[in-house]
Amino acid sequence: MLKAIGFVISILLIIIIFLRMPQENVGLSSFATKSDILGSPSSAERSLNILTAFGILVYLAIALQLNFISN
């Protein structure tokens, strides 16, 4: 069960990292602003930062738990 949850969280983290908009790339940020997929760029960045940090913490907790179970 923990392995499945860890797998899902790792996939979600990969998707979140791909959704992050580079500040320098004007093409992607203008696309996100025009299409309004993630809302305003500043609120989207803040939300993705919080979601990424939370996902990393959950992933680390599951990885540690799986490590303790296997030993």
The first five atom37 places (N, CA, C, CB, O) and aatype in JSON, in Angstrom:
{
  "aatype": [12, 10, 11, 0, 9, 7, 13, 19, 9, 15, 9, 10, 10, 9, 9, 9, 9, 13, 10, 1, 12, 14, 5, 6, 2, 19, 7, 10, 15, 15, 13, 0, 16, 11, 15, 3, 9, 10, 7, 15, 14, 15, 15, 0, 6, 1, 15, 10, 2, 9, 10, 16, 0, 13, 7, 9, 10, 19, 18, 10, 0, 9, 0, 10, 5, 10, 2, 13, 9, 15, 2],
  "atom_mask": [
    [1, 1, 1, 1, 1],
    [1, 1, 1, 1, 1],
    [1, 1, 1, 1, 1],
    [1, 1, 1, 1, 1],
    [1, 1, 1, 1, 1],
    [1, 1, 1, 0, 1],
    [1, 1, 1, 1, 1],
    [1, 1, 1, 1, 1],
    [1, 1, 1, 1, 1],
    [1, 1, 1, 1, 1],
    [1, 1, 1, 1, 1],
    [1, 1, 1, 1, 1],
    [1, 1, 1, 1, 1],
    [1, 1, 1, 1, 1],
    [1, 1, 1, 1, 1],
    [1, 1, 1, 1, 1],
    [1, 1, 1, 1, 1],
    [1, 1, 1, 1, 1],
    [1, 1, 1, 1, 1],
    [1, 1, 1, 1, 1],
    [1, 1, 1, 1, 1],
    [1, 1, 1, 1, 1],
    [1, 1, 1, 1, 1],
    [1, 1, 1, 1, 1],
    [1, 1, 1, 1, 1],
    [1, 1, 1, 1, 1],
    [1, 1, 1, 0, 1],
    [1, 1, 1, 1, 1],
    [1, 1, 1, 1, 1],
    [1, 1, 1, 1, 1],
    [1, 1, 1, 1, 1],
    [1, 1, 1, 1, 1],
    [1, 1, 1, 1, 1],
    [1, 1, 1, 1, 1],
    [1, 1, 1, 1, 1],
    [1, 1, 1, 1, 1],
    [1, 1, 1, 1, 1],
    [1, 1, 1, 1, 1],
    [1, 1, 1, 0, 1],
    [1, 1, 1, 1, 1],
    [1, 1, 1, 1, 1],
    [1, 1, 1, 1, 1],
    [1, 1, 1, 1, 1],
    [1, 1, 1, 1, 1],
    [1, 1, 1, 1, 1],
    [1, 1, 1, 1, 1],
    [1, 1, 1, 1, 1],
    [1, 1, 1, 1, 1],
    [1, 1, 1, 1, 1],
    [1, 1, 1, 1, 1],
    [1, 1, 1, 1, 1],
    [1, 1, 1, 1, 1],
    [1, 1, 1, 1, 1],
    [1, 1, 1, 1, 1],
    [1, 1, 1, 0, 1],
    [1, 1, 1, 1, 1],
    [1, 1, 1, 1, 1],
    [1, 1, 1, 1, 1],
    [1, 1, 1, 1, 1],
    [1, 1, 1, 1, 1],
    [1, 1, 1, 1, 1],
    [1, 1, 1, 1, 1],
    [1, 1, 1, 1, 1],
    [1, 1, 1, 1, 1],
    [1, 1, 1, 1, 1],
    [1, 1, 1, 1, 1],
    [1, 1, 1, 1, 1],
    [1, 1, 1, 1, 1],
    [1, 1, 1, 1, 1],
    [1, 1, 1, 1, 1],
    [1, 1, 1, 1, 1]
  ],
  "atom_positions": [
    [[0.82, -1.19, 0.0], [0.0, 0.0, 0.0], [0.87, 1.26, 0.0], [-0.94, -0.01, 1.21], [0.61, 2.2, -0.75]],
    [[1.91, 1.27, 0.84], [2.79, 2.44, 0.88], [3.56, 2.61, -0.43], [3.77, 2.32, 2.04], [3.83, 3.73, -0.85]],
    [[3.91, 1.49, -1.07], [4.61, 1.59, -2.34], [3.75, 2.25, -3.4], [5.05, 0.2, -2.81], [4.23, 3.05, -4.19]],
    [[2.47, 1.92, -3.41], [1.55, 2.53, -4.39], [1.38, 4.02, -4.12], [0.18, 1.82, -4.35], [1.38, 4.82, -5.06]],
    [[1.24, 4.39, -2.87], [1.1, 5.81, -2.52], [2.38, 6.56, -2.88], [0.78, 5.98, -1.02], [2.32, 7.67, -3.41]],
    [[3.53, 5.96, -2.58], [4.81, 6.58, -2.92], [4.96, 6.76, -4.43], [0.0, 0.0, 0.0], [5.5, 7.78, -4.88]],
    [[4.5, 5.79, -5.2], [4.57, 5.88, -6.65], [3.69, 7.02, -7.17], [4.15, 4.56, -7.3], [4.11, 7.8, -8.02]],
    [[2.47, 7.12, -6.64], [1.56, 8.18, -7.07], [2.12, 9.55, -6.71], [0.17, 7.98, -6.42], [2.04, 10.48, -7.52]],
    [[2.68, 9.68, -5.52], [3.24, 10.97, -5.1], [4.44, 11.33, -5.97], [3.64, 10.93, -3.61], [4.63, 12.5, -6.31]],
    [[5.26, 10.35, -6.32], [6.41, 10.66, -7.16], [5.97, 11.12, -8.54], [7.34, 9.44, -7.27], [6.58, 12.03, -9.11]],
    [[4.94, 10.52, -9.11], [4.41, 10.95, -10.4], [3.84, 12.37, -10.3], [3.33, 9.97, -10.91], [4.06, 13.19, -11.18]],
    [[3.1, 12.65, -9.21], [2.55, 13.99, -9.01], [3.65, 15.03, -8.87], [1.64, 14.01, -7.78], [3.52, 16.14, -9.38]],
    [[4.74, 14.68, -8.18], [5.86, 15.61, -8.05], [6.5, 15.9, -9.4], [6.9, 15.05, -7.08], [6.9, 17.03, -9.67]],
    [[6.61, 14.89, -10.23], [7.18, 15.1, -11.57], [6.29, 16.03, -12.38], [7.35, 13.75, -12.31], [6.78, 16.92, -13.07]],
    [[4.97, 15.84, -12.29], [4.04, 16.71, -13.01], [4.11, 18.13, -12.49], [2.6, 16.18, -12.89], [4.11, 19.08, -13.27]],
    [[4.18, 18.3, -11.17], [4.28, 19.64, -10.59], [5.54, 20.34, -11.04], [4.24, 19.57, -9.05], [5.52, 21.53, -11.35]],
    [[6.65, 19.61, -11.08], [7.91, 20.21, -11.5], [7.83, 20.64, -12.97], [9.08, 19.23, -11.29], [8.38, 21.68, -13.34]],
    [[7.15, 19.85, -13.81], [7.0, 20.25, -15.2], [6.06, 21.43, -15.36], [6.5, 19.08, -16.02], [6.2, 22.19, -16.32]],
    [[5.12, 21.62, -14.45], [4.2, 22.75, -14.53], [4.83, 24.07, -14.12], [3.0, 22.49, -13.67], [4.33, 25.14, -14.47]],
    [[5.92, 23.99, -13.39], [6.57, 25.23, -12.92], [7.03, 26.03, -14.13], [7.77, 24.92, -11.98], [7.64, 25.5, -15.05]],
    [[6.72, 27.31, -14.1], [7.05, 28.18, -15.23], [8.39, 28.86, -14.98], [5.95, 29.23, -15.45], [8.57, 29.51, -13.96]],
    [[9.35, 28.72, -15.9], [10.61, 29.44, -15.75], [10.38, 30.95, -15.89], [11.64, 28.96, -16.79], [9.62, 31.39, -16.75]],
    [[11.03, 31.73, -15.04], [10.87, 33.18, -15.08], [11.44, 33.78, -16.36], [11.55, 33.82, -13.87], [10.9, 34.76, -16.88]],
    [[12.52, 33.2, -16.88], [13.2, 33.76, -18.03], [12.48, 33.48, -19.34], [14.6, 33.22, -18.1], [12.6, 34.25, -20.29]],
    [[11.74, 32.38, -19.39], [11.12, 31.97, -20.64], [9.81, 32.74, -20.85], [10.87, 30.44, -20.65], [8.8, 32.44, -20.21]],
    [[9.85, 33.72, -21.72], [8.69, 34.58, -21.94], [7.58, 33.82, -22.65], [9.07, 35.82, -22.75], [6.41, 34.09, -22.43]],
    [[7.93, 32.87, -23.49], [6.93, 32.13, -24.24], [5.99, 31.34, -23.34], [0.0, 0.0, 0.0], [4.78, 31.4, -23.51]],
    [[6.55, 30.61, -22.39], [5.7, 29.81, -21.5], [4.89, 30.68, -20.56], [6.55, 28.86, -20.71], [3.73, 30.38, -20.29]],
    [[5.49, 31.75, -20.04], [4.75, 32.58, -19.1], [3.65, 33.36, -19.81], [5.69, 33.54, -18.4], [2.59, 33.59, -19.22]],
    [[3.87, 33.76, -21.06], [2.8, 34.45, -21.78], [1.68, 33.48, -22.13], [3.34, 35.12, -23.05], [0.51, 33.87, -22.13]],
    [[2.02, 32.22, -22.42], [0.99, 31.21, -22.68], [0.15, 30.97, -21.44], [1.63, 29.91, -23.14], [-1.08, 30.89, -21.53]],
    [[0.79, 30.86, -20.29], [0.06, 30.63, -19.05], [-0.81, 31.82, -18.69], [1.03, 30.32, -17.92], [-1.9, 31.65, -18.14]],
    [[-0.34, 33.02, -18.99], [-1.12, 34.21, -18.67], [-2.32, 34.33, -19.6], [-0.24, 35.47, -18.78], [-3.41, 34.7, -19.16]],
    [[-2.13, 34.02, -20.88], [-3.23, 34.13, -21.84], [-4.27, 33.05, -21.64], [-2.69, 34.06, -23.26], [-5.47, 33.33, -21.71]],
    [[-3.84, 31.83, -21.38], [-4.79, 30.73, -21.24], [-5.39, 30.65, -19.85], [-4.11, 29.42, -21.58], [-6.43, 30.01, -19.66]],
    [[-4.75, 31.28, -18.86], [-5.23, 31.33, -17.47], [-5.45, 29.92, -16.91], [-6.54, 32.13, -17.39], [-6.43, 29.67, -16.2]],
    [[-4.51, 29.01, -17.22], [-4.62, 27.64, -16.73], [-4.43, 27.59, -15.23], [-3.58, 26.74, -17.42], [-5.21, 26.94, -14.52]],
    [[-3.42, 28.26, -14.73], [-3.09, 28.19, -13.31], [-3.41, 29.47, -12.56], [-1.64, 27.86, -13.14], [-2.95, 29.64, -11.43]],
    [[-4.18, 30.35, -13.13], [-4.47, 31.62, -12.48], [-3.35, 32.62, -12.75], [0.0, 0.0, 0.0], [-2.61, 32.47, -13.72]],
    [[-3.22, 33.62, -11.91], [-2.15, 34.59, -12.11], [-0.8, 33.93, -11.83], [-2.35, 35.83, -11.19], [-0.71, 33.02, -11.01]],
    [[0.24, 34.39, -12.51], [1.55, 33.74, -12.35], [2.08, 33.74, -10.92], [2.56, 34.42, -13.24], [2.68, 32.76, -10.49]],
    [[1.85, 34.82, -10.17], [2.39, 34.86, -8.81], [1.64, 33.9, -7.88], [2.31, 36.29, -8.25], [2.26, 33.22, -7.06]],
    [[0.32, 33.83, -8.01], [-0.43, 32.9, -7.16], [-0.19, 31.45, -7.57], [-1.94, 33.22, -7.21], [-0.17, 30.56, -6.73]],
    [[-0.01, 31.23, -8.87], [0.29, 29.87, -9.33], [1.65, 29.41, -8.82], [0.24, 29.81, -10.86], [1.81, 28.26, -8.43]],
    [[2.62, 30.32, -8.84], [3.96, 29.96, -8.35], [3.93, 29.65, -6.85], [4.97, 31.1, -8.63], [4.55, 28.69, -6.4]],
    [[3.21, 30.45, -6.1], [3.11, 30.23, -4.65], [2.4, 28.9, -4.37], [2.34, 31.4, -3.97], [2.84, 28.14, -3.51]],
    [[1.32, 28.63, -5.08], [0.59, 27.38, -4.89], [1.45, 26.18, -5.24], [-0.68, 27.37, -5.72], [1.45, 25.17, -4.53]],
    [[2.18, 26.28, -6.36], [3.05, 25.17, -6.76], [4.2, 24.98, -5.78], [3.59, 25.41, -8.17], [4.62, 23.85, -5.54]],
    [[4.73, 26.07, -5.22], [5.78, 25.96, -4.2], [5.27, 25.21, -2.97], [6.31, 27.35, -3.8], [5.95, 24.32, -2.46]],
    [[4.1, 25.58, -2.5], [3.52, 24.92, -1.32], [3.22, 23.46, -1.63], [2.24, 25.64, -0.87], [3.53, 22.58, -0.82]],
    [[2.63, 23.19, -2.78], [2.29, 21.82, -3.16], [3.54, 20.97, -3.34], [1.46, 21.8, -4.45], [3.56, 19.8, -2.95]],
    [[4.59, 21.55, -3.92], [5.84, 20.82, -4.1], [6.49, 20.49, -2.75], [6.81, 21.64, -4.96], [6.93, 19.36, -2.53]],
    [[6.54, 21.46, -1.85], [7.14, 21.23, -0.54], [6.35, 20.16, 0.23], [7.18, 22.54, 0.28], [6.95, 19.28, 0.85]],
    [[5.03, 20.23, 0.19], [4.21, 19.24, 0.87], [4.41, 17.85, 0.26], [2.73, 19.65, 0.8], [4.52, 16.86, 0.99]],
    [[4.46, 17.78, -1.06], [4.68, 16.49, -1.73], [6.03, 15.89, -1.4], [0.0, 0.0, 0.0], [6.14, 14.67, -1.22]],
    [[7.05, 16.72, -1.33], [8.39, 16.23, -0.99], [8.42, 15.69, 0.43], [9.43, 17.34, -1.16], [9.01, 14.64, 0.69]],
    [[7.79, 16.4, 1.36], [7.75, 15.94, 2.75], [7.01, 14.61, 2.88], [7.1, 17.0, 3.65], [7.46, 13.72, 3.59]],
    [[5.89, 14.48, 2.2], [5.12, 13.23, 2.25], [5.92, 12.1, 1.62], [3.76, 13.39, 1.54], [5.95, 10.99, 2.14]],
    [[6.58, 12.39, 0.49], [7.37, 11.37, -0.18], [8.53, 10.9, 0.71], [7.91, 11.9, -1.5], [8.8, 9.71, 0.78]],
    [[9.2, 11.84, 1.38], [10.3, 11.46, 2.27], [9.81, 10.63, 3.46], [11.02, 12.71, 2.78], [10.47, 9.68, 3.87]],
    [[8.65, 11.0, 3.99], [8.09, 10.23, 5.1], [7.76, 8.81, 4.67], [6.83, 10.92, 5.65], [8.02, 7.86, 5.41]],
    [[7.18, 8.64, 3.49], [6.86, 7.3, 2.99], [8.13, 6.52, 2.7], [5.99, 7.39, 1.71], [8.2, 5.33, 2.99]],
    [[9.14, 7.18, 2.13], [10.41, 6.5, 1.83], [11.08, 6.02, 3.11], [11.36, 7.43, 1.05], [11.61, 4.91, 3.16]],
    [[11.07, 6.86, 4.15], [11.66, 6.44, 5.42], [10.88, 5.27, 6.04], [11.7, 7.62, 6.41], [11.48, 4.33, 6.56]],
    [[9.57, 5.35, 5.98], [8.74, 4.26, 6.52], [9.01, 2.95, 5.77], [7.25, 4.62, 6.42], [9.12, 1.89, 6.4]],
    [[9.11, 3.02, 4.45], [9.4, 1.8, 3.68], [10.8, 1.28, 3.98], [9.27, 2.08, 2.17], [11.02, 0.07, 3.97]],
    [[11.74, 2.17, 4.26], [13.08, 1.75, 4.61], [13.09, 1.03, 5.94], [14.02, 2.94, 4.65], [13.77, 0.01, 6.1]],
    [[12.34, 1.54, 6.9], [12.29, 0.91, 8.22], [11.57, -0.44, 8.16], [11.6, 1.83, 9.24], [11.92, -1.36, 8.89]],
    [[10.58, -0.56, 7.3], [9.84, -1.82, 7.17], [10.74, -2.9, 6.55], [8.57, -1.62, 6.32], [10.69, -4.06, 6.96]],
    [[11.56, -2.52, 5.56], [12.37, -3.51, 4.87], [13.57, -3.97, 5.7], [12.85, -2.95, 3.57], [14.13, -5.02, 5.42]],
    [[13.96, -3.2, 6.71], [15.13, -3.61, 7.54], [14.71, -4.42, 8.7], [15.89, -2.4, 8.03], [15.55, -4.84, 9.5]]
  ]
}
